Amino acid sequence: MNARQVRIEIFKKMSPAEKLKLSMRLYWSARRLKASWLRQQHPDWTEEQVQHKVTEIFRNART
């Protein structure tokens, strides 16, 4: 069994609540990473500007 198959089996065993919790953790981790990157790219921006841009980016994201 390869790594992908193992992950699939793990996800199959998770409850809907566990899957939701995991997806929310991933979402907020992605937002923190994007904010960190923006702070590096724009050291002159305020935290409010950074958070506004993060919100804009995620609001306009496409899957």
N, C-alpha and C positions, 0 to 999 in steps of 0.2 A: 504494500500500500504506500503510495507516495504522499508527500506533504499535503497536496491539495485534497486528496481523498480523506486524509485524516481530519483536515479542517471541516470538510463537508459533514463528516460523521459527527464531529463535535457540535456543529450548528444544528444538525437534525435532532440531537438530544437536548438542546436548550429549549426552555419554555419561551413563550412569546414575551413574557416580562423580562427574561434574561437577554433576549435578542434586542429588545427595546433599550434596556440599560446599556448594553454594549454599543449600540448604534449612537446613543447620546454621548457616551464617553468618547467615541471616535470623532463625533461632530465637534465637541468642545475642544478636543485636542487639536483638531485641524484649525479651529479658530485661533487658539493660542499660538500655534506655529505661524499662521499667517500674520498675526499681530507682531510677533517677534521679528519676522522678516521685514515687515513694514517699518518697524522701529530702526532696524539696521539701515534700510534704504533711505529713510527720512529722519535722521536724528534731530532735526529741528522741529518736527511735528509734536504737538501736545498729545497727551493720552486720549483726549477727546477726539482729536483728528484721526488718530490711529484706529480707535474703536468705530468711528463713523465709516472709515474706509473699509474696515473688516466687514461691517454690517452690509455695506453696499456690495462688496464682492460676493458675499454669501447669498444675499438676496437675489442677485442676478446670475447665480451659478446654474448651470444646466447639467443634467445627468446624461 
